[in-house]
Amino acid sequence: MANLVLLQGGQATTHPLTESETVLGRHPACTIQLPHNAVSRRHAMIVREGEEYYIEDLNSGNGTFVNGKRVTSRVRLKHHDRIKLGPLLLRFESDGDTSSRRGGAGLSAIDAVDTAPRPGGLTETDLDVDLETETQSTIMSVSSSFVLEVQPEVKLKAVLEITRSLAGTMELQSLLPKILDTLFTIFPQADRGCILLKDPETGKMIPRALKHRRSDEDSSVKISRTIVNKVLTERTGILSADASSDAQFSASESISNLSIRSMMCVPMLGMDGEPTGVIHIDTLNPLSQFQQEDLDLLMAVAGQAALSYETARLFASYVEKQKQDNEMQIARSVQRALLPEGLPDVPGYDFYASYDSAQAVGGDFYDVIRLSDEKVCVSFGDVAGKGVPGALIMARISSCVQNTMSFVDDVGKAIEAINRHMCDKSVEGRFVTYVLAVIDTKTHQMTLCNGGHMSPIIRRPDGTIEEFDEDTIGLPIGVMEDYPYEVVTRRIDPGEIIVLFTDGVDEAMNPQGELYGMDRLRDFIRDFRGNAEELGRALLADVRRHAAGRPQNDDITIMTIGRHPE
């Protein structure tokens, strides 16, 4: 007695051939009903004559094949012959014919490969060796079209293949097409492929790579939003042997309009488990359908592709970061060049200054300009904001001060000119708190204007401290054009030290979140014994000690000016 075994969905269904004529087809009246759209109503018939069985095609639309050859006339069946009706595979088994019987209850993947000699002499014995040239394409197509179980080693080899293909590819522009090229090798039945990546700003999936197997195809690849949304929401792959008639997409008109016969769509999951993209491949050939084994393989490939994409993206970010760091180092050097290389040696006076930016570049600045033998200009400021924006404003006002003080030594007129220049084409929210002072080293008179900055602290020889009245502090530079700044005049007595600082000093924070604070600053200046340079260095060290290794939140700039004791 003979049987016909239907191999579908990884299961084998046996149909005994007890009738003299067994009709196979989609119609319910057929002896063996095969409910598939690609199978004709009356597709083929098996005829028994004594101990022998024959098969003939009944003018089917998609043809009848035995061992890969189309049936054009009656063909005698032998044990383990493979019969293909459309996309369905059946196996003929006969107890009376053992001439070609193989061991084992199931048909292995290698059984389904045509072992006829190929150009170059490749035969069945070569299949396990030459995966790239033959086994990969042949076994993969068999597993999807013939509904055979894909061997685990074949899946592993496919994943290793895409790993080798993508290894060393760090350019995003070439990586994605390379992924599609590898997929078309693994899935030779694929007609079209597309990779969509999530836009980091909008969160939408944007097509980044397309591929067609045939060059005459329309260059676009249409993908159903229903499918993509389902993949992203459930974070799992979707397989449909016939998407146009699949019940899970029955509500979507777009899928049927796209004429997709079989498709797979899987997410590219990042290291955090979130989808970074989608891989979609489909076929328009009703005889080449994807199966669950193909989906499992594509999911594994998509995982490797997502890892390669993530690696390439991180490498691109690293390269860009290295480029930015190099540019920032150049900017840091340029900004340092705007600060004075050294402070002038003025008889009877000591000058000290330190500058530490919170980032590569900052917005604090200082300068000491020798106007004449008797007069010295002190310029000290803090730009609102830090980093690159603050550094650009700092460069502008630093240049402006030097140009202005080259022609004007009157503090009131100078600061008004600087303010007008900074108000012209000013950037909203980018103002400068600023102190401008001129010291006459002969008369020891200091004239000073304060544009919104903290008052300088003056330490007297007896340890008491003095600060300027808050009423003398005007608006920051760059806020209001033609603002009338008040000029303050004060004599610097022997042994007095003037301390200028930015808010990075009093707002320095320790790991517990405690600020250095103005009270501690005043106490430190009051209790210190030493000259101006020693006070400046000790104050900076005390701020660092308070921060206890916590990264600074703002630029820290300190300047001290001291008149020698008599």
C-alpha atoms as one frame of an Amber mdcrd trajectory, in Angstrom:
protein
   0.000   0.000   0.000   1.151   3.564  -0.752   0.725   6.823   1.097   0.967
  10.485   0.215   2.547  12.596   2.975   1.747  16.334   3.033   4.593  18.361
   4.548   3.171  21.644   5.817   3.901  23.925   8.767   6.615  21.613  10.075
   4.102  18.717  10.325   3.574  15.623   8.184   0.006  14.543   7.351  -0.365
  11.058   5.832  -3.074  10.300   3.255  -3.438   6.588   2.302  -3.856   6.021
  -1.468  -6.666   3.465  -1.309  -8.551   4.542  -4.426  -7.659   3.671  -7.974
  -7.828   7.380  -8.753  -6.926  10.012  -6.163  -7.693  13.598  -7.146  -5.749
  16.393  -5.416  -7.027  19.988  -5.428  -8.638  22.858  -3.614 -12.257  21.772
  -4.248 -13.963  19.961  -1.338 -15.006  17.162  -3.695 -11.371  16.169  -4.293
 -10.104  12.953  -2.707  -7.358  14.920  -0.941  -8.357  18.528  -0.418  -5.520
  21.068  -0.342  -7.049  24.396   0.754  -4.542  26.827  -0.697  -5.067  29.667
  -3.163  -2.086  28.602  -5.285  -3.567  25.103  -5.768  -6.116  24.648  -8.558
  -9.601  23.329  -7.855  -8.657  20.005  -9.533  -4.877  20.207  -9.621  -3.507
  16.655 -10.170  -4.497  12.997 -10.022  -2.676   9.846  -8.848  -3.679   6.663
 -10.639  -3.010   3.167  -9.288  -2.405   0.363 -11.763  -1.682  -2.849  -9.852
   1.361  -2.156  -7.633   2.414   0.916  -9.555   1.293   4.514  -9.125   1.279
   7.325 -11.683   0.668  11.038 -11.398  -0.683  13.388 -14.042  -1.434  17.092
 -14.078  -5.074  18.200 -14.580  -4.264  21.443 -16.434  -3.448  23.243 -13.172
  -2.525  26.907 -13.130   0.771  26.555 -11.270   1.770  23.124 -12.530   2.702
  19.813 -10.957   6.342  18.936 -10.279   8.015  15.632  -9.422  11.552  15.873
  -8.078  11.793  19.400  -9.449  10.631  18.521 -13.002   7.321  19.695 -14.369
   4.828  16.965 -15.201   3.686  17.207 -18.829   2.483  13.608 -19.162   1.800
  10.682 -16.884   4.818   9.995 -14.624   5.465   6.809 -12.641   6.041   7.477
  -8.925   8.804   5.870  -6.897   9.298   5.673  -3.156  10.267   9.059  -1.642
   9.515  10.989  -4.802   8.856  14.658  -4.077   5.649  16.111  -5.463   5.140
  19.871  -5.539   1.703  21.392  -6.161   2.094  25.158  -6.197   3.867  25.958
  -2.928   2.890  22.677  -1.231   5.243  19.717  -0.975   4.155  16.103  -0.698
   6.165  12.908  -0.438   5.160   9.622  -2.076   5.775   6.509   0.051   5.351
   2.945  -1.192   5.972  -0.229   0.765   6.470  -2.140  -2.465   9.286   0.038
  -3.863  12.525   0.152  -1.902  14.918   0.913  -4.714  15.424   4.508  -3.715
  14.361   4.385  -0.077  16.420   6.396   2.399  16.827   5.841   6.115  14.917
   7.901   8.651  11.280   8.810   9.029  11.508  12.409   7.756  12.905  14.141
   4.715  16.013  16.094   5.600  16.935  19.404   4.033  19.624  17.776   1.956
  17.046  15.314   0.508  15.204  18.239  -1.005  18.239  19.517  -2.901  18.533
  18.549  -6.530  21.681  16.402  -6.619  22.112  16.475 -10.369  25.614  17.565
 -11.427  26.026  21.320 -11.647  28.424  23.421 -13.659  31.858  23.065 -12.138
  31.148  19.555 -10.852  29.399  20.502  -7.555  27.467  17.468  -6.266  25.616
  16.449  -3.136  28.853  15.605  -1.339  30.026  19.190  -1.774  27.012  20.836
  -0.115  28.235  20.838   3.458  31.549  22.405   2.408  30.608  25.155  -0.037
  27.946  27.026   1.911  28.610  30.404   0.291  28.260  29.218  -3.287  25.590
  26.555  -3.082  24.249  25.213   0.208  23.120  28.548   1.598  20.997  29.564
  -1.369  19.671  26.079  -2.104  18.745  25.034   1.419  17.240  28.394   2.287
  14.969  28.340  -0.754  13.962  24.769  -0.021  13.145  25.557   3.588  10.767
  28.357   2.663   9.168  27.096  -0.545   9.064  23.395   0.302   8.111  23.936
   3.953  10.973  21.823   5.252  12.577  22.174   8.637  15.724  24.302   8.454
  18.604  22.560  10.108  20.082  24.421  13.125  23.555  24.386  11.596  22.211
  26.147   8.523  20.701  28.899  10.687  23.994  29.254  12.532  25.941  29.446
   9.286  23.582  32.148   8.003  24.050  34.240  11.127  27.803  33.748  10.912
  27.654  34.749   7.273  26.018  38.083   7.993  28.429  38.587  10.898  31.341
  38.117   8.496  29.720  40.350   5.899  29.152  43.202   8.339  32.399  42.818
  10.275  34.529  45.921  10.078  31.833  48.014   8.396  31.705  51.229  10.395
  30.171  53.601   7.859  26.418  53.853   8.267  25.920  54.720   4.583  27.467
  51.441   3.427  26.273  49.238   6.290  22.541  49.216   5.523  22.843  48.262
   1.812  25.288  45.561   2.852  22.675  44.137   5.242  20.147  43.920   2.387
  22.707  42.326   0.068  23.360  39.633   2.658  19.634  39.047   3.221  19.058
  38.582  -0.499  21.761  35.921  -0.416  20.214  34.153   2.567  16.672  34.432
   1.149  16.935  33.959  -2.623  13.143  34.055  -2.962  13.047  37.671  -1.748
  12.112  40.178  -4.468  12.231  43.408  -2.491  13.783  44.596   0.741  13.718
  47.727   2.819  15.292  48.934   6.071  13.613  51.692   8.059  15.341  53.474
  10.929  13.807  55.563  13.691  14.411  59.285  13.388  15.843  60.364  16.774
  13.991  63.693  16.671  10.530  62.770  15.374  10.466  59.098  16.365   9.103
  58.198  12.908  10.409  55.295  10.850  12.255  56.623   7.818  13.349  54.396
   4.874  17.161  54.345   4.754  17.949  51.484   2.347  16.021  49.822  -0.518
  16.835  46.860  -2.745  15.181  45.069  -5.684  16.308  41.780  -7.097  15.338
  42.846 -10.618  16.728  46.062 -12.042  13.553  46.761 -14.023  11.481  46.970
 -10.821   9.927  50.217  -9.656  12.557  51.902  -7.478  10.101  52.376  -4.605
   9.159  49.773  -2.017   5.687  50.194  -0.547   5.257  48.987   3.028   2.013
  48.764   4.954   1.808  51.046   7.981  -0.334  48.361   9.633   2.511  45.855
   9.464   5.166  48.305  10.679   3.034  49.494  13.604   2.318  45.911  14.642
   6.019  45.019  14.573   6.983  48.096  16.602   4.197  47.665  19.132   4.689
  43.954  19.767   8.491  44.014  19.236   8.324  40.742  17.360   8.443  39.606
  13.760   5.438  39.187  11.466   5.175  36.464   8.847   2.469  36.058   6.266
   2.534  33.401   3.566  -0.094  35.391   1.658  -0.477  38.883   3.141  -3.280
  39.882   0.784  -5.557  37.181   2.181  -4.169  36.939   5.727  -6.901  37.206
   8.347  -4.714  39.264  10.720  -4.585  42.037   8.104  -8.161  41.746   6.871
  -8.979  45.294   8.006  -6.117  46.847   6.051  -6.916  47.887   2.510  -3.329
  48.981   1.861  -1.920  45.468   2.169  -4.109  44.038  -0.536  -3.367  47.053
  -2.714   0.386  46.429  -2.413   0.036  43.014  -4.120   2.299  41.391  -1.537
   2.041  37.605  -1.753   4.440  36.682   1.054   6.318  38.935   3.458   8.381
  39.095   6.628   8.862  42.146   8.782  11.006  42.123  11.920  12.229  44.769
  14.382  15.860  45.751  14.857  16.085  45.873  18.647  18.776  47.977  20.258
  20.751  47.045  23.350  18.012  48.599  25.495  15.353  46.411  23.899  13.758
  49.324  22.068  13.261  49.077  18.287  15.760  51.193  16.386  14.512  50.093
  12.996  12.576  47.587  10.907  13.679  45.104   8.233  11.039  44.199   5.644
  11.425  41.711   2.796   8.709  40.336   0.550   8.107  38.381  -2.622   5.542
  38.791  -5.376   5.879  35.184  -6.521   3.020  33.037  -5.149   5.226  29.939
  -5.460   7.938  31.338  -3.175   6.408  31.792   0.236   8.193  32.507   3.500
   7.609  30.149   6.416   8.154  30.205  10.180  11.709  28.905   9.805  12.515
  31.875   7.574  11.078  34.272  10.120  13.158  32.732  12.908  16.255  33.110
  10.781  15.423  36.705   9.835  14.887  37.563  13.518  18.375  36.232  14.302
  19.831  38.126  11.359  17.995  41.309  12.402  19.498  41.014  15.877  22.984
  40.826  14.411  22.188  43.655  11.981  20.888  45.819  14.833  24.075  45.147
  16.792  26.215  46.049  13.778  24.171  49.199  13.189  24.419  50.181  16.856
  28.182  49.597  16.775  28.553  51.667  13.597  26.379  54.427  15.018  28.366
  54.547  18.261  31.619  54.533  16.297  30.357  57.425  14.154  29.412  59.280
  17.330  32.852  58.540  18.766  34.587  59.864  15.646  32.420  62.973  15.696
  33.123  63.418  19.406  36.852  63.099  18.773  36.580  65.732  16.062  34.650
  68.037  18.369  37.144  67.459  21.185  40.011  68.387  18.876  38.158  71.505
  17.796  37.422  72.375  21.420  41.090  72.022  22.287  41.882  74.467  19.501
  39.177  76.798  20.805  40.607  76.430  24.317  44.038  77.435  23.051  42.575
  80.409  21.198  40.672  81.553  24.278  43.726  81.172  26.512  45.587  83.359
  24.053  43.026  86.117  24.677  43.969  86.166  28.356  47.168  87.959  29.327
  50.271  85.762  29.228  51.534  87.535  32.299  50.556  90.381  34.586  52.469
  93.659  34.498  55.257  94.350  36.967  54.098  97.563  38.639  56.314  99.062
  41.351  54.528  99.029  44.702  51.806  96.603  43.601  51.201  92.839  43.299
  48.809  91.288  40.789  47.542  87.692  40.729  44.886  85.966  38.582  43.669
  82.403  38.070  41.159  81.087  35.557  39.565  77.606  35.549  36.710  76.927
  33.119  34.038  74.359  33.879  34.256  73.106  30.298  36.943  73.228  27.627
  36.149  76.896  27.117  34.316  79.313  29.364  32.802  82.752  29.719  34.939
  84.346  32.455  37.731  86.718  31.528  40.202  89.138  33.023  42.881  91.499
  31.795  45.409  93.970  33.189  46.392  96.667  30.691  49.256  99.085  31.252
  47.859 102.420  30.024  50.908 104.540  30.941  53.733 104.613  33.452  51.312
 105.694  36.176  47.986 104.104  35.144  46.880 100.464  34.996  43.497  99.215
  33.715  41.861  96.220  35.391  39.125  94.449  33.363  37.162  91.602  34.962
  33.910  89.952  33.834  31.605  86.964  33.680  29.466  86.181  30.616  25.990
  84.801  31.287  26.342  81.159  30.293  29.380  78.956  29.856  30.871  76.726
  27.211  31.124  77.786  23.566  28.404  80.505  23.642  30.013  82.144  26.660
  33.465  81.889  25.092  32.308  83.672  21.933  30.874  86.581  23.934  34.006
  86.610  26.073  36.202  86.944  22.968  34.066  89.807  21.718  34.100  91.895
  24.904  37.787  91.171  25.526  38.671  92.585  22.118  36.292  95.492  22.640
  37.895  96.427  25.994  41.407  96.402  24.603  40.443  98.566  21.630  38.496
 100.997  23.797  41.162 101.390  26.463  43.744 102.133  23.791  42.060 105.503
  23.237  40.147 106.241  26.466  41.435 106.158  30.036  38.320 107.630  31.632
  36.455 104.742  33.263  32.978 106.234  32.871  33.371 107.017  29.165  35.109
 103.697  28.504  32.400 101.504  30.056  29.669 103.409  28.213  31.491 102.837
  24.914  31.941  99.137  25.723  28.256  98.835  26.622  27.147 100.493  23.364
  29.311  98.131  21.354  28.000  95.032  23.168  24.369  96.203  22.842  24.832
  96.519  19.083  23.793  93.166  17.559  23.580  91.636  20.999  22.363  88.078
  21.492  19.239  87.820  23.633  20.032  86.568  27.127  23.804  86.919  26.651
  24.862  89.755  28.936  28.096  90.307  30.867  28.562  91.213  34.520  31.622
  93.408  34.470  34.015  95.482  36.566  36.270  98.096  34.947  38.826  99.951
  37.066  41.777 102.272  36.476  44.461 102.546  39.162  46.774 105.551  39.314
  49.909 104.046  40.831  51.277 107.523  41.617  48.275 108.942  43.510  46.966
 105.436  44.437  43.469 106.518  43.408  41.219 103.821  41.933  38.229 104.764
  39.744  35.785 101.904  39.232  32.512 101.124  37.437  30.506  98.001  38.206
  28.099  96.591  35.595  26.025  94.065  37.515  28.955  92.144  39.057  29.543
  91.177  42.695  31.260  93.933  44.615  35.018  93.546  44.970  36.081  92.765
  48.556  38.832  94.937  50.008  40.873  93.563  52.886  42.492  96.174  55.110
  45.785  95.524  56.959  43.919  95.154  60.276  41.866  92.246  58.874  38.605
  94.102  58.376  36.915  93.925  54.977  35.054  96.462  52.909  32.603  96.137
  50.005  31.173  98.800  47.700  27.610  99.983  48.226  25.053  98.015  46.205
  23.628 101.290  44.879  26.807 101.745  42.861  26.236  98.499  40.959  24.581
  99.154  37.592  23.088  96.933  34.880  25.191  94.240  33.235  26.912  95.096
  29.975  24.812  94.484  26.866  21.401  94.937  28.508  20.530  98.623  27.925
  22.234 100.968  25.506  23.409 104.370  26.874  22.928 103.249  30.490  24.557
 105.824  32.865  27.067 103.881  34.974  28.170 105.369  38.284  31.900 105.986
  38.759  33.286 105.246  42.221  36.629 106.647  43.403  38.580 105.154  46.295
  42.157 105.410  47.500  44.124 102.187  47.924  46.012 102.376  51.207  49.258
 100.528  51.920  48.758  96.822  52.702  45.231  96.702  51.258  44.247  93.827
  48.951  41.372  93.990  46.439  39.728  90.634  45.638  37.697  90.180  42.440
  35.886  86.877  41.828  33.145  85.308  39.695  30.127  83.413  40.992  31.904
  80.117  40.343  33.711  80.768  43.641  30.831  81.290  46.056  28.626  78.774
  44.187  31.204  75.974  44.254  29.408  72.880  45.556  30.620  69.866  47.492
  29.332  66.264  47.058  26.654  66.944  49.711  25.275  69.833  47.654  26.535
  72.564  50.004  27.681  75.846  48.469  30.951  77.521  49.357  28.927  80.673
  50.044  29.664  84.351  50.517  29.992  84.064  54.296  32.815  81.538  54.053
  34.440  83.666  51.339  34.367  86.791  53.517  35.646  84.904  56.557  38.517
  83.403  54.572  39.597  86.804  53.211  39.236  88.409  56.648  41.316  85.767
  58.419  44.072  85.414  55.834  47.536  86.782  56.457  49.803  87.291  53.447
  50.246  89.245  50.230  47.907  89.442  47.245  49.355  86.499  45.333  49.361
  84.272  48.408  45.742  85.223  49.145  44.637  84.403  45.591  46.324  80.986
  45.592  45.052  80.122  49.089  41.490  81.110  48.207  41.497  78.900  45.099
  42.870  75.992  47.142  40.169  76.470  49.791  37.440  76.406  47.112  38.914
  73.179  45.722  39.064  71.714  49.208  35.396  72.495  49.755  34.380  70.932
  46.420  36.173  67.704  47.472  36.520  66.461  43.914  33.040  67.344  42.727
  33.176  68.736  39.152  32.733  72.480  39.134  29.392  73.840  37.966  30.709
  77.151  36.663  33.899  78.875  35.638  36.087  79.931  38.584  38.117  83.108
  38.166  39.947  84.988  40.919  41.996  88.195  40.727  43.798  89.899  43.609
  45.471  93.327  43.573  47.585  94.398  46.533  49.497  97.537  47.410  52.747
  96.928  49.213  52.861  97.921  52.898  54.998 100.990  53.662
